[in-house]
């Protein structure tokens, strides 16, 4: 997959240009599937958050960008649906739009549904996540971001990329996500760790990482033997 891991959606021209570059065509010509699942398990979760995400009324622009079509892929429903049916939907989509919320809950349902197993074959699909939807592809999220407890009780996520993400850096909406907080969090990570603000995204193609930002971010390049 081609990845665009955002903090708060496609909310500035630089991130939108990166998205169009990954798609290889205008947004208006691309078919999207949105995945709202993580929003239900957020610490501040409610039925309204997933609705805002799906309907395009979220403050984190994702589904309301003017796509050719937008469908909904609810991961908790997939185990009860014929696999060939829903995998066909996924393969037909140009882009997956993945909601924020709880990263561990999302990782659990990506595994349980079988979607995670499909990822390696989606070589031309663009994956756009925000917040937990981005963090879920990292190896671990850190104790600071553990909410929903997954079987095993650890903080491991899918590990499709080799770096970690600290979101909402210095955001007024997240007073606990200061630069000092990010520095402490980074000491518990293994390998590279990025702290990103709402105006920043991480673009990954064929393992090559590029920062796209109209805000600020910081890379903590931890040694491989950092404390876990």
Buried (B, 14 or more C-beta within 10 A) or exposed (E): BBBBBBBBBBBBEBBBEBBBBBBEEEBEEBBBBBBBBBBBBBEEBEEEBBEBBBEBEBEBBBBBBEBEEBBBBBBEEBEEEEEEEBBEBBEEBBBBBBBBBBBBBBBBBBBBBBBBEBBEEBEEBBBBBBBBBBBBBBBBBBEBBBBBEBEEEEBEBBEBBEBBBBBBBBBEEBEEBBEEBBBEBBEBBBBBBBBBBBBBBBBBBEEEBEEBBBBEBBBBEBEEEBEE
